[in-house]
Amino acid sequence: MEVFLDSLINKNGYKVVLEGLRNTLIIALLGLIIGIIIGTFIAITKVVPKEKLIWKILDKISSVYVAFFRGTPLVVQLLIMYYVVPFVLGINLNNLLVGILVFGMNSGAYISEIMRAGILSVDHGQMEAGRSLGLNYRQTMFKIILPQAVKNILPTLGNEFITLIKETSIVGYVAIIDLTKAFNSISARNYEYIFSYLTLAAIYLILVLGITLLIRILERRLRASDKR
């Protein structure tokens, strides 16, 4: 225990931990935002009437996208984005950017199904009511349907954020300092693996409990606004 605390405090191990915590939160939060944007777009392509050819094409592309990101391991997607994509395109990608993009695109595939279920859970009469008021399909979707859908799926989106937080533990494969890699580096110096990993687990637990609490508070406020 003393050796671990010495490495953490006196030998500046806490600086690595803070960097890892920052990267973990950045990747998870921005990944969730990107995932919501992508997922919402894909969900709309799934539920919109296929009267135009463009929507049929987008629906097929979305199906391939979802199949790929749900059908391959996240770590494989991370390695492809880090090693293959820069080689093929002839560009350099920042490590942190790679993590954000991959987590966002992967999350988008899962959120698309969550969002689609949320849209379908809204009574069809809401769409008819919006159209009867003179709104077109796009206006009705964004002003009436989606806000209600988001309320319905808020707990599930919270779970997705928690999943992203925990899955960031694999970004060390592409040389990103996250919480797990930070504590691995501390353990490698002093071989105090027990206290190091127990502390790591405690930090993840605190993060998850904090997010869960925030989601519950937001849910209560949304329910209160509905009653008013």
mmCIF file of the C-alpha atoms, coordinates in Angstrom:
data_MODEL
# 
_entry.id   MODEL 
# 
loop_
_atom_site.group_PDB 
_atom_site.id 
_atom_site.type_symbol 
_atom_site.label_atom_id 
_atom_site.label_alt_id 
_atom_site.label_comp_id 
_atom_site.label_asym_id 
_atom_site.label_entity_id 
_atom_site.label_seq_id 
_atom_site.pdbx_PDB_ins_code 
_atom_site.Cartn_x 
_atom_site.Cartn_y 
_atom_site.Cartn_z 
_atom_site.occupancy 
_atom_site.B_iso_or_equiv 
_atom_site.pdbx_formal_charge 
_atom_site.auth_seq_id 
_atom_site.auth_comp_id 
_atom_site.auth_asym_id 
_atom_site.auth_atom_id 
_atom_site.pdbx_PDB_model_num 
ATOM 1   C CA . MET A 1 1   ? 0.000   0.000  0.000   1.00 0.00 ? 1   MET A CA 1 
ATOM 2   C CA . GLU A 1 2   ? 2.766   2.460  0.946   1.00 0.00 ? 2   GLU A CA 1 
ATOM 3   C CA . VAL A 1 3   ? 4.646   1.731  -2.269  1.00 0.00 ? 3   VAL A CA 1 
ATOM 4   C CA . PHE A 1 4   ? 1.503   2.340  -4.337  1.00 0.00 ? 4   PHE A CA 1 
ATOM 5   C CA . LEU A 1 5   ? 0.739   5.642  -2.562  1.00 0.00 ? 5   LEU A CA 1 
ATOM 6   C CA . ASP A 1 6   ? 4.343   6.736  -2.990  1.00 0.00 ? 6   ASP A CA 1 
ATOM 7   C CA . SER A 1 7   ? 4.140   6.116  -6.743  1.00 0.00 ? 7   SER A CA 1 
ATOM 8   C CA . LEU A 1 8   ? 0.755   7.791  -6.961  1.00 0.00 ? 8   LEU A CA 1 
ATOM 9   C CA . ILE A 1 9   ? 1.527   10.916 -4.929  1.00 0.00 ? 9   ILE A CA 1 
ATOM 10  C CA . ASN A 1 10  ? 5.250   11.488 -4.528  1.00 0.00 ? 10  ASN A CA 1 
ATOM 11  C CA . LYS A 1 11  ? 6.302   10.209 -7.962  1.00 0.00 ? 11  LYS A CA 1 
ATOM 12  C CA . ASN A 1 12  ? 3.602   12.150 -9.834  1.00 0.00 ? 12  ASN A CA 1 
ATOM 13  C CA . GLY A 1 13  ? 1.526   9.091  -10.701 1.00 0.00 ? 13  GLY A CA 1 
ATOM 14  C CA . TYR A 1 14  ? -1.589  11.158 -10.039 1.00 0.00 ? 14  TYR A CA 1 
ATOM 15  C CA . LYS A 1 15  ? -0.773  13.326 -13.065 1.00 0.00 ? 15  LYS A CA 1 
ATOM 16  C CA . VAL A 1 16  ? -0.999  10.277 -15.316 1.00 0.00 ? 16  VAL A CA 1 
ATOM 17  C CA . VAL A 1 17  ? -4.255  9.263  -13.619 1.00 0.00 ? 17  VAL A CA 1 
ATOM 18  C CA . LEU A 1 18  ? -5.759  12.719 -14.158 1.00 0.00 ? 18  LEU A CA 1 
ATOM 19  C CA . GLU A 1 19  ? -4.723  12.620 -17.812 1.00 0.00 ? 19  GLU A CA 1 
ATOM 20  C CA . GLY A 1 20  ? -6.287  9.171  -18.135 1.00 0.00 ? 20  GLY A CA 1 
ATOM 21  C CA . LEU A 1 21  ? -9.494  10.335 -16.455 1.00 0.00 ? 21  LEU A CA 1 
ATOM 22  C CA . ARG A 1 22  ? -9.681  13.344 -18.759 1.00 0.00 ? 22  ARG A CA 1 
ATOM 23  C CA . ASN A 1 23  ? -9.201  11.209 -21.882 1.00 0.00 ? 23  ASN A CA 1 
ATOM 24  C CA . THR A 1 24  ? -11.723 8.633  -20.666 1.00 0.00 ? 24  THR A CA 1 
ATOM 25  C CA . LEU A 1 25  ? -14.398 11.293 -20.151 1.00 0.00 ? 25  LEU A CA 1 
ATOM 26  C CA . ILE A 1 26  ? -13.608 13.084 -23.428 1.00 0.00 ? 26  ILE A CA 1 
ATOM 27  C CA . ILE A 1 27  ? -13.810 9.894  -25.499 1.00 0.00 ? 27  ILE A CA 1 
ATOM 28  C CA . ALA A 1 28  ? -17.000 8.687  -23.805 1.00 0.00 ? 28  ALA A CA 1 
ATOM 29  C CA . LEU A 1 29  ? -18.823 12.046 -23.854 1.00 0.00 ? 29  LEU A CA 1 
ATOM 30  C CA . LEU A 1 30  ? -17.906 13.094 -27.397 1.00 0.00 ? 30  LEU A CA 1 
ATOM 31  C CA . GLY A 1 31  ? -18.421 9.516  -28.552 1.00 0.00 ? 31  GLY A CA 1 
ATOM 32  C CA . LEU A 1 32  ? -21.952 9.614  -27.118 1.00 0.00 ? 32  LEU A CA 1 
ATOM 33  C CA . ILE A 1 33  ? -22.715 12.941 -28.829 1.00 0.00 ? 33  ILE A CA 1 
ATOM 34  C CA . ILE A 1 34  ? -21.472 11.650 -32.185 1.00 0.00 ? 34  ILE A CA 1 
ATOM 35  C CA . GLY A 1 35  ? -23.367 8.414  -31.602 1.00 0.00 ? 35  GLY A CA 1 
ATOM 36  C CA . ILE A 1 36  ? -26.622 10.284 -30.937 1.00 0.00 ? 36  ILE A CA 1 
ATOM 37  C CA . ILE A 1 37  ? -26.212 12.309 -34.141 1.00 0.00 ? 37  ILE A CA 1 
ATOM 38  C CA . ILE A 1 38  ? -25.417 9.255  -36.268 1.00 0.00 ? 38  ILE A CA 1 
ATOM 39  C CA . GLY A 1 39  ? -27.986 7.074  -34.520 1.00 0.00 ? 39  GLY A CA 1 
ATOM 40  C CA . THR A 1 40  ? -30.768 9.635  -34.949 1.00 0.00 ? 40  THR A CA 1 
ATOM 41  C CA . PHE A 1 41  ? -30.036 9.984  -38.655 1.00 0.00 ? 41  PHE A CA 1 
ATOM 42  C CA . ILE A 1 42  ? -30.009 6.213  -39.171 1.00 0.00 ? 42  ILE A CA 1 
ATOM 43  C CA . ALA A 1 43  ? -33.208 5.795  -37.147 1.00 0.00 ? 43  ALA A CA 1 
ATOM 44  C CA . ILE A 1 44  ? -34.962 8.379  -39.307 1.00 0.00 ? 44  ILE A CA 1 
ATOM 45  C CA . THR A 1 45  ? -33.857 6.587  -42.486 1.00 0.00 ? 45  THR A CA 1 
ATOM 46  C CA . LYS A 1 46  ? -35.438 3.434  -41.065 1.00 0.00 ? 46  LYS A CA 1 
ATOM 47  C CA . VAL A 1 47  ? -38.827 4.914  -40.199 1.00 0.00 ? 47  VAL A CA 1 
ATOM 48  C CA . VAL A 1 48  ? -39.307 7.500  -42.950 1.00 0.00 ? 48  VAL A CA 1 
ATOM 49  C CA . PRO A 1 49  ? -41.662 6.427  -45.786 1.00 0.00 ? 49  PRO A CA 1 
ATOM 50  C CA . LYS A 1 50  ? -39.580 5.072  -48.675 1.00 0.00 ? 50  LYS A CA 1 
ATOM 51  C CA . GLU A 1 51  ? -41.378 7.066  -51.345 1.00 0.00 ? 51  GLU A CA 1 
ATOM 52  C CA . LYS A 1 52  ? -38.167 8.507  -52.790 1.00 0.00 ? 52  LYS A CA 1 
ATOM 53  C CA . LEU A 1 53  ? -35.173 6.573  -54.127 1.00 0.00 ? 53  LEU A CA 1 
ATOM 54  C CA . ILE A 1 54  ? -32.727 8.491  -51.932 1.00 0.00 ? 54  ILE A CA 1 
ATOM 55  C CA . TRP A 1 55  ? -34.367 7.143  -48.772 1.00 0.00 ? 55  TRP A CA 1 
ATOM 56  C CA . LYS A 1 56  ? -34.187 3.586  -50.094 1.00 0.00 ? 56  LYS A CA 1 
ATOM 57  C CA . ILE A 1 57  ? -30.462 4.010  -50.814 1.00 0.00 ? 57  ILE A CA 1 
ATOM 58  C CA . LEU A 1 58  ? -29.789 5.583  -47.410 1.00 0.00 ? 58  LEU A CA 1 
ATOM 59  C CA . ASP A 1 59  ? -31.709 2.750  -45.740 1.00 0.00 ? 59  ASP A CA 1 
ATOM 60  C CA . LYS A 1 60  ? -29.480 0.130  -47.408 1.00 0.00 ? 60  LYS A CA 1 
ATOM 61  C CA . ILE A 1 61  ? -26.286 2.045  -46.531 1.00 0.00 ? 61  ILE A CA 1 
ATOM 62  C CA . SER A 1 62  ? -27.472 2.392  -42.933 1.00 0.00 ? 62  SER A CA 1 
ATOM 63  C CA . SER A 1 63  ? -28.154 -1.343 -42.710 1.00 0.00 ? 63  SER A CA 1 
ATOM 64  C CA . VAL A 1 64  ? -24.597 -2.136 -43.860 1.00 0.00 ? 64  VAL A CA 1 
ATOM 65  C CA . TYR A 1 65  ? -23.188 0.420  -41.420 1.00 0.00 ? 65  TYR A CA 1 
ATOM 66  C CA . VAL A 1 66  ? -25.092 -1.013 -38.468 1.00 0.00 ? 66  VAL A CA 1 
ATOM 67  C CA . ALA A 1 67  ? -24.215 -4.595 -39.445 1.00 0.00 ? 67  ALA A CA 1 
ATOM 68  C CA . PHE A 1 68  ? -20.496 -3.778 -39.562 1.00 0.00 ? 68  PHE A CA 1 
ATOM 69  C CA . PHE A 1 69  ? -20.243 -1.873 -36.288 1.00 0.00 ? 69  PHE A CA 1 
ATOM 70  C CA . ARG A 1 70  ? -22.479 -4.280 -34.392 1.00 0.00 ? 70  ARG A CA 1 
ATOM 71  C CA . GLY A 1 71  ? -20.895 -7.349 -35.952 1.00 0.00 ? 71  GLY A CA 1 
ATOM 72  C CA . THR A 1 72  ? -17.207 -6.637 -35.296 1.00 0.00 ? 72  THR A CA 1 
ATOM 73  C CA . PRO A 1 73  ? -15.390 -6.144 -31.973 1.00 0.00 ? 73  PRO A CA 1 
ATOM 74  C CA . LEU A 1 74  ? -14.787 -2.563 -30.900 1.00 0.00 ? 74  LEU A CA 1 
ATOM 75  C CA . VAL A 1 75  ? -11.071 -3.195 -30.468 1.00 0.00 ? 75  VAL A CA 1 
ATOM 76  C CA . VAL A 1 76  ? -10.854 -4.374 -34.107 1.00 0.00 ? 76  VAL A CA 1 
ATOM 77  C CA . GLN A 1 77  ? -12.598 -1.199 -35.267 1.00 0.00 ? 77  GLN A CA 1 
ATOM 78  C CA . LEU A 1 78  ? -10.139 0.807  -33.185 1.00 0.00 ? 78  LEU A CA 1 
ATOM 79  C CA . LEU A 1 79  ? -7.134  -0.926 -34.777 1.00 0.00 ? 79  LEU A CA 1 
ATOM 80  C CA . ILE A 1 80  ? -8.541  -0.479 -38.296 1.00 0.00 ? 80  ILE A CA 1 
ATOM 81  C CA . MET A 1 81  ? -9.062  3.239  -37.725 1.00 0.00 ? 81  MET A CA 1 
ATOM 82  C CA . TYR A 1 82  ? -5.600  3.627  -36.205 1.00 0.00 ? 82  TYR A CA 1 
ATOM 83  C CA . TYR A 1 83  ? -3.538  1.542  -38.643 1.00 0.00 ? 83  TYR A CA 1 
ATOM 84  C CA . VAL A 1 84  ? -5.508  0.878  -41.838 1.00 0.00 ? 84  VAL A CA 1 
ATOM 85  C CA . VAL A 1 85  ? -7.453  4.086  -42.502 1.00 0.00 ? 85  VAL A CA 1 
ATOM 86  C CA . PRO A 1 86  ? -4.445  6.476  -42.238 1.00 0.00 ? 86  PRO A CA 1 
ATOM 87  C CA . PHE A 1 87  ? -2.422  4.161  -44.514 1.00 0.00 ? 87  PHE A CA 1 
ATOM 88  C CA . VAL A 1 88  ? -5.171  3.960  -47.152 1.00 0.00 ? 88  VAL A CA 1 
ATOM 89  C CA . LEU A 1 89  ? -6.023  7.663  -47.091 1.00 0.00 ? 89  LEU A CA 1 
ATOM 90  C CA . GLY A 1 90  ? -2.461  8.863  -46.573 1.00 0.00 ? 90  GLY A CA 1 
ATOM 91  C CA . ILE A 1 91  ? -3.297  10.985 -43.538 1.00 0.00 ? 91  ILE A CA 1 
ATOM 92  C CA . ASN A 1 92  ? -2.222  11.224 -39.919 1.00 0.00 ? 92  ASN A CA 1 
ATOM 93  C CA . LEU A 1 93  ? -4.841  10.947 -37.206 1.00 0.00 ? 93  LEU A CA 1 
ATOM 94  C CA . ASN A 1 94  ? -4.364  12.049 -33.616 1.00 0.00 ? 94  ASN A CA 1 
ATOM 95  C CA . ASN A 1 95  ? -4.660  9.114  -31.209 1.00 0.00 ? 95  ASN A CA 1 
ATOM 96  C CA . LEU A 1 96  ? -7.381  10.779 -29.157 1.00 0.00 ? 96  LEU A CA 1 
ATOM 97  C CA . LEU A 1 97  ? -9.318  11.674 -32.302 1.00 0.00 ? 97  LEU A CA 1 
ATOM 98  C CA . VAL A 1 98  ? -9.175  8.036  -33.401 1.00 0.00 ? 98  VAL A CA 1 
ATOM 99  C CA . GLY A 1 99  ? -10.701 6.971  -30.097 1.00 0.00 ? 99  GLY A CA 1 
ATOM 100 C CA . ILE A 1 100 ? -13.457 9.585  -30.272 1.00 0.00 ? 100 ILE A CA 1 
ATOM 101 C CA . LEU A 1 101 ? -14.383 8.739  -33.873 1.00 0.00 ? 101 LEU A CA 1 
ATOM 102 C CA . VAL A 1 102 ? -14.441 4.978  -33.352 1.00 0.00 ? 102 VAL A CA 1 
ATOM 103 C CA . PHE A 1 103 ? -16.446 5.153  -30.149 1.00 0.00 ? 103 PHE A CA 1 
ATOM 104 C CA . GLY A 1 104 ? -18.842 7.622  -31.773 1.00 0.00 ? 104 GLY A CA 1 
ATOM 105 C CA . MET A 1 105 ? -19.381 5.517  -34.892 1.00 0.00 ? 105 MET A CA 1 
ATOM 106 C CA . ASN A 1 106 ? -19.746 2.323  -32.863 1.00 0.00 ? 106 ASN A CA 1 
ATOM 107 C CA . SER A 1 107 ? -22.192 3.955  -30.481 1.00 0.00 ? 107 SER A CA 1 
ATOM 108 C CA . GLY A 1 108 ? -24.161 5.330  -33.428 1.00 0.00 ? 108 GLY A CA 1 
ATOM 109 C CA . ALA A 1 109 ? -24.922 1.803  -34.626 1.00 0.00 ? 109 ALA A CA 1 
ATOM 110 C CA . TYR A 1 110 ? -26.419 0.859  -31.250 1.00 0.00 ? 110 TYR A CA 1 
ATOM 111 C CA . ILE A 1 111 ? -28.162 4.174  -30.607 1.00 0.00 ? 111 ILE A CA 1 
ATOM 112 C CA . SER A 1 112 ? -29.828 3.914  -34.028 1.00 0.00 ? 112 SER A CA 1 
ATOM 113 C CA . GLU A 1 113 ? -31.806 0.913  -32.804 1.00 0.00 ? 113 GLU A CA 1 
ATOM 114 C CA . ILE A 1 114 ? -32.501 2.604  -29.470 1.00 0.00 ? 114 ILE A CA 1 
ATOM 115 C CA . MET A 1 115 ? -33.695 5.760  -31.222 1.00 0.00 ? 115 MET A CA 1 
ATOM 116 C CA . ARG A 1 116 ? -35.786 3.807  -33.726 1.00 0.00 ? 116 ARG A CA 1 
ATOM 117 C CA . ALA A 1 117 ? -37.547 2.038  -30.862 1.00 0.00 ? 117 ALA A CA 1 
ATOM 118 C CA . GLY A 1 118 ? -38.091 5.400  -29.180 1.00 0.00 ? 118 GLY A CA 1 
ATOM 119 C CA . ILE A 1 119 ? -39.631 6.901  -32.320 1.00 0.00 ? 119 ILE A CA 1 
ATOM 120 C CA . LEU A 1 120 ? -41.911 3.893  -32.804 1.00 0.00 ? 120 LEU A CA 1 
ATOM 121 C CA . SER A 1 121 ? -43.004 4.124  -29.145 1.00 0.00 ? 121 SER A CA 1 
ATOM 122 C CA . VAL A 1 122 ? -44.561 7.544  -29.813 1.00 0.00 ? 122 VAL A CA 1 
ATOM 123 C CA . ASP A 1 123 ? -48.237 7.211  -30.705 1.00 0.00 ? 123 ASP A CA 1 
ATOM 124 C CA . HIS A 1 124 ? -48.792 7.428  -34.461 1.00 0.00 ? 124 HIS A CA 1 
ATOM 125 C CA . GLY A 1 125 ? -51.521 9.963  -33.806 1.00 0.00 ? 125 GLY A CA 1 
ATOM 126 C CA . GLN A 1 126 ? -48.812 12.476 -32.893 1.00 0.00 ? 126 GLN A CA 1 
ATOM 127 C CA . MET A 1 127 ? -47.552 12.415 -36.472 1.00 0.00 ? 127 MET A CA 1 
ATOM 128 C CA . GLU A 1 128 ? -51.067 12.794 -37.832 1.00 0.00 ? 128 GLU A CA 1 
ATOM 129 C CA . ALA A 1 129 ? -51.744 15.663 -35.428 1.00 0.00 ? 129 ALA A CA 1 
ATOM 130 C CA . GLY A 1 130 ? -48.606 17.469 -36.540 1.00 0.00 ? 130 GLY A CA 1 
ATOM 131 C CA . ARG A 1 131 ? -49.445 17.052 -40.204 1.00 0.00 ? 131 ARG A CA 1 
ATOM 132 C CA . SER A 1 132 ? -53.006 18.253 -39.601 1.00 0.00 ? 132 SER A CA 1 
ATOM 133 C CA . LEU A 1 133 ? -51.573 21.454 -38.100 1.00 0.00 ? 133 LEU A CA 1 
ATOM 134 C CA . GLY A 1 134 ? -49.772 22.171 -41.364 1.00 0.00 ? 134 GLY A CA 1 
ATOM 135 C CA . LEU A 1 135 ? -46.311 20.862 -40.450 1.00 0.00 ? 135 LEU A CA 1 
ATOM 136 C CA . ASN A 1 136 ? -44.452 18.808 -43.030 1.00 0.00 ? 136 ASN A CA 1 
ATOM 137 C CA . TYR A 1 137 ? -42.916 15.415 -42.216 1.00 0.00 ? 137 TYR A CA 1 
ATOM 138 C CA . ARG A 1 138 ? -39.509 16.830 -41.247 1.00 0.00 ? 138 ARG A CA 1 
ATOM 139 C CA . GLN A 1 139 ? -40.964 19.511 -38.993 1.00 0.00 ? 139 GLN A CA 1 
ATOM 140 C CA . THR A 1 140 ? -43.288 17.032 -37.297 1.00 0.00 ? 140 THR A CA 1 
ATOM 141 C CA . MET A 1 141 ? -40.442 14.585 -36.753 1.00 0.00 ? 141 MET A CA 1 
ATOM 142 C CA . PHE A 1 142 ? -38.041 17.115 -35.209 1.00 0.00 ? 142 PHE A CA 1 
ATOM 143 C CA . LYS A 1 143 ? -40.530 19.250 -33.284 1.00 0.00 ? 143 LYS A CA 1 
ATOM 144 C CA . ILE A 1 144 ? -42.994 16.631 -32.030 1.00 0.00 ? 144 ILE A CA 1 
ATOM 145 C CA . ILE A 1 145 ? -41.805 13.028 -32.433 1.00 0.00 ? 145 ILE A CA 1 
ATOM 146 C CA . LEU A 1 146 ? -38.101 13.184 -31.558 1.00 0.00 ? 146 LEU A CA 1 
ATOM 147 C CA . PRO A 1 147 ? -38.481 15.188 -28.303 1.00 0.00 ? 147 PRO A CA 1 
ATOM 148 C CA . GLN A 1 148 ? -40.957 12.596 -27.022 1.00 0.00 ? 148 GLN A CA 1 
ATOM 149 C CA . ALA A 1 149 ? -38.780 9.732  -28.242 1.00 0.00 ? 149 ALA A CA 1 
ATOM 150 C CA . VAL A 1 150 ? -35.737 11.094 -26.390 1.00 0.00 ? 150 VAL A CA 1 
ATOM 151 C CA . LYS A 1 151 ? -37.730 11.231 -23.145 1.00 0.00 ? 151 LYS A CA 1 
ATOM 152 C CA . ASN A 1 152 ? -38.718 7.597  -23.621 1.00 0.00 ? 152 ASN A CA 1 
ATOM 153 C CA . ILE A 1 153 ? -35.183 6.369  -24.237 1.00 0.00 ? 153 ILE A CA 1 
ATOM 154 C CA . LEU A 1 154 ? -33.300 8.591  -21.762 1.00 0.00 ? 154 LEU A CA 1 
ATOM 155 C CA . PRO A 1 155 ? -32.489 5.726  -19.332 1.00 0.00 ? 155 PRO A CA 1 
ATOM 156 C CA . THR A 1 156 ? -31.186 3.620  -22.217 1.00 0.00 ? 156 THR A CA 1 
ATOM 157 C CA . LEU A 1 157 ? -28.995 6.492  -23.435 1.00 0.00 ? 157 LEU A CA 1 
ATOM 158 C CA . GLY A 1 158 ? -27.640 6.741  -19.895 1.00 0.00 ? 158 GLY A CA 1 
ATOM 159 C CA . ASN A 1 159 ? -26.765 3.044  -20.024 1.00 0.00 ? 159 ASN A CA 1 
ATOM 160 C CA . GLU A 1 160 ? -25.016 3.600  -23.355 1.00 0.00 ? 160 GLU A CA 1 
ATOM 161 C CA . PHE A 1 161 ? -22.898 6.377  -21.802 1.00 0.00 ? 161 PHE A CA 1 
ATOM 162 C CA . ILE A 1 162 ? -21.970 4.065  -18.922 1.00 0.00 ? 162 ILE A CA 1 
ATOM 163 C CA . THR A 1 163 ? -21.008 1.365  -21.430 1.00 0.00 ? 163 THR A CA 1 
ATOM 164 C CA . LEU A 1 164 ? -18.794 3.823  -23.305 1.00 0.00 ? 164 LEU A CA 1 
ATOM 165 C CA . ILE A 1 165 ? -17.065 4.855  -20.064 1.00 0.00 ? 165 ILE A CA 1 
ATOM 166 C CA . LYS A 1 166 ? -16.172 1.240  -19.279 1.00 0.00 ? 166 LYS A CA 1 
ATOM 167 C CA . GLU A 1 167 ? -15.219 0.330  -22.848 1.00 0.00 ? 167 GLU A CA 1 
ATOM 168 C CA . THR A 1 168 ? -12.616 3.095  -22.995 1.00 0.00 ? 168 THR A CA 1 
ATOM 169 C CA . SER A 1 169 ? -10.375 0.649  -21.136 1.00 0.00 ? 169 SER A CA 1 
ATOM 170 C CA . ILE A 1 170 ? -9.330  -0.751 -24.541 1.00 0.00 ? 170 ILE A CA 1 
ATOM 171 C CA . VAL A 1 171 ? -8.007  2.497  -26.046 1.00 0.00 ? 171 VAL A CA 1 
ATOM 172 C CA . GLY A 1 172 ? -4.557  1.686  -24.682 1.00 0.00 ? 172 GLY A CA 1 
ATOM 173 C CA . TYR A 1 173 ? -4.216  -0.538 -27.767 1.00 0.00 ? 173 TYR A CA 1 
ATOM 174 C CA . VAL A 1 174 ? -3.684  2.628  -29.814 1.00 0.00 ? 174 VAL A CA 1 
ATOM 175 C CA . ALA A 1 175 ? -1.411  4.377  -27.300 1.00 0.00 ? 175 ALA A CA 1 
ATOM 176 C CA . ILE A 1 176 ? -4.068  6.546  -25.643 1.00 0.00 ? 176 ILE A CA 1 
ATOM 177 C CA . ILE A 1 177 ? -3.632  7.161  -21.925 1.00 0.00 ? 177 ILE A CA 1 
ATOM 178 C CA . ASP A 1 178 ? -6.951  6.279  -20.294 1.00 0.00 ? 178 ASP A CA 1 
ATOM 179 C CA . LEU A 1 179 ? -7.674  5.302  -16.694 1.00 0.00 ? 179 LEU A CA 1 
ATOM 180 C CA . THR A 1 180 ? -6.771  1.643  -17.211 1.00 0.00 ? 180 THR A CA 1 
ATOM 181 C CA . LYS A 1 181 ? -3.521  2.403  -19.011 1.00 0.00 ? 181 LYS A CA 1 
ATOM 182 C CA . ALA A 1 182 ? -2.631  4.998  -16.377 1.00 0.00 ? 182 ALA A CA 1 
ATOM 183 C CA . PHE A 1 183 ? -2.931  2.499  -13.531 1.00 0.00 ? 183 PHE A CA 1 
ATOM 184 C CA . ASN A 1 184 ? -1.158  -0.160 -15.594 1.00 0.00 ? 184 ASN A CA 1 
ATOM 185 C CA . SER A 1 185 ? 1.807   2.192  -15.932 1.00 0.00 ? 185 SER A CA 1 
ATOM 186 C CA . ILE A 1 186 ? 1.840   2.837  -12.168 1.00 0.00 ? 186 ILE A CA 1 
ATOM 187 C CA . SER A 1 187 ? 1.657   -0.893 -11.418 1.00 0.00 ? 187 SER A CA 1 
ATOM 188 C CA . ALA A 1 188 ? 4.503   -1.613 -13.823 1.00 0.00 ? 188 ALA A CA 1 
ATOM 189 C CA . ARG A 1 189 ? 6.770   0.649  -11.772 1.00 0.00 ? 189 ARG A CA 1 
ATOM 190 C CA . ASN A 1 190 ? 6.175   -0.844 -8.344  1.00 0.00 ? 190 ASN A CA 1 
ATOM 191 C CA . TYR A 1 191 ? 4.441   -4.217 -8.973  1.00 0.00 ? 191 TYR A CA 1 
ATOM 192 C CA . GLU A 1 192 ? 1.648   -3.231 -6.540  1.00 0.00 ? 192 GLU A CA 1 
ATOM 193 C CA . TYR A 1 193 ? -1.132  -4.583 -8.743  1.00 0.00 ? 193 TYR A CA 1 
ATOM 194 C CA . ILE A 1 194 ? -3.704  -5.246 -6.000  1.00 0.00 ? 194 ILE A CA 1 
ATOM 195 C CA . PHE A 1 195 ? -4.099  -1.684 -4.679  1.00 0.00 ? 195 PHE A CA 1 
ATOM 196 C CA . SER A 1 196 ? -3.673  -0.224 -8.132  1.00 0.00 ? 196 SER A CA 1 
ATOM 197 C CA . TYR A 1 197 ? -6.517  -2.219 -9.683  1.00 0.00 ? 197 TYR A CA 1 
ATOM 198 C CA . LEU A 1 198 ? -8.762  -1.854 -6.639  1.00 0.00 ? 198 LEU A CA 1 
ATOM 199 C CA . THR A 1 199 ? -8.369  1.922  -6.911  1.00 0.00 ? 199 THR A CA 1 
ATOM 200 C CA . LEU A 1 200 ? -9.064  1.726  -10.640 1.00 0.00 ? 200 LEU A CA 1 
ATOM 201 C CA . ALA A 1 201 ? -12.250 -0.258 -10.010 1.00 0.00 ? 201 ALA A CA 1 
ATOM 202 C CA . ALA A 1 202 ? -13.344 2.257  -7.351  1.00 0.00 ? 202 ALA A CA 1 
ATOM 203 C CA . ILE A 1 203 ? -12.914 5.188  -9.768  1.00 0.00 ? 203 ILE A CA 1 
ATOM 204 C CA . TYR A 1 204 ? -14.957 3.442  -12.486 1.00 0.00 ? 204 TYR A CA 1 
ATOM 205 C CA . LEU A 1 205 ? -17.636 2.642  -9.893  1.00 0.00 ? 205 LEU A CA 1 
ATOM 206 C CA . ILE A 1 206 ? -17.811 6.265  -8.733  1.00 0.00 ? 206 ILE A CA 1 
ATOM 207 C CA . LEU A 1 207 ? -18.124 7.449  -12.356 1.00 0.00 ? 207 LEU A CA 1 
ATOM 208 C CA . VAL A 1 208 ? -20.924 4.990  -13.084 1.00 0.00 ? 208 VAL A CA 1 
ATOM 209 C CA . LEU A 1 209 ? -22.820 5.811  -9.889  1.00 0.00 ? 209 LEU A CA 1 
ATOM 210 C CA . GLY A 1 210 ? -22.468 9.537  -10.601 1.00 0.00 ? 210 GLY A CA 1 
ATOM 211 C CA . ILE A 1 211 ? -23.838 9.169  -14.140 1.00 0.00 ? 211 ILE A CA 1 
ATOM 212 C CA . THR A 1 212 ? -26.695 6.989  -12.871 1.00 0.00 ? 212 THR A CA 1 
ATOM 213 C CA . LEU A 1 213 ? -27.617 9.648  -10.311 1.00 0.00 ? 213 LEU A CA 1 
ATOM 214 C CA . LEU A 1 214 ? -27.567 12.421 -12.919 1.00 0.00 ? 214 LEU A CA 1 
ATOM 215 C CA . ILE A 1 215 ? -29.816 10.406 -15.246 1.00 0.00 ? 215 ILE A CA 1 
ATOM 216 C CA . ARG A 1 216 ? -32.329 9.797  -12.446 1.00 0.00 ? 216 ARG A CA 1 
ATOM 217 C CA . ILE A 1 217 ? -32.392 13.497 -11.555 1.00 0.00 ? 217 ILE A CA 1 
ATOM 218 C CA . LEU A 1 218 ? -32.963 14.404 -15.213 1.00 0.00 ? 218 LEU A CA 1 
ATOM 219 C CA . GLU A 1 219 ? -35.734 11.799 -15.484 1.00 0.00 ? 219 GLU A CA 1 
ATOM 220 C CA . ARG A 1 220 ? -37.506 13.216 -12.436 1.00 0.00 ? 220 ARG A CA 1 
ATOM 221 C CA . ARG A 1 221 ? -37.343 16.744 -13.825 1.00 0.00 ? 221 ARG A CA 1 
ATOM 222 C CA . LEU A 1 222 ? -38.712 15.617 -17.183 1.00 0.00 ? 222 LEU A CA 1 
ATOM 223 C CA . ARG A 1 223 ? -41.583 13.785 -15.481 1.00 0.00 ? 223 ARG A CA 1 
ATOM 224 C CA . ALA A 1 224 ? -42.321 16.867 -13.380 1.00 0.00 ? 224 ALA A CA 1 
ATOM 225 C CA . SER A 1 225 ? -42.415 19.067 -16.504 1.00 0.00 ? 225 SER A CA 1 
ATOM 226 C CA . ASP A 1 226 ? -44.829 16.606 -18.153 1.00 0.00 ? 226 ASP A CA 1 
ATOM 227 C CA . LYS A 1 227 ? -47.207 16.866 -15.178 1.00 0.00 ? 227 LYS A CA 1 
ATOM 228 C CA . ARG A 1 228 ? -47.127 20.642 -15.323 1.00 0.00 ? 228 ARG A CA 1 
# 
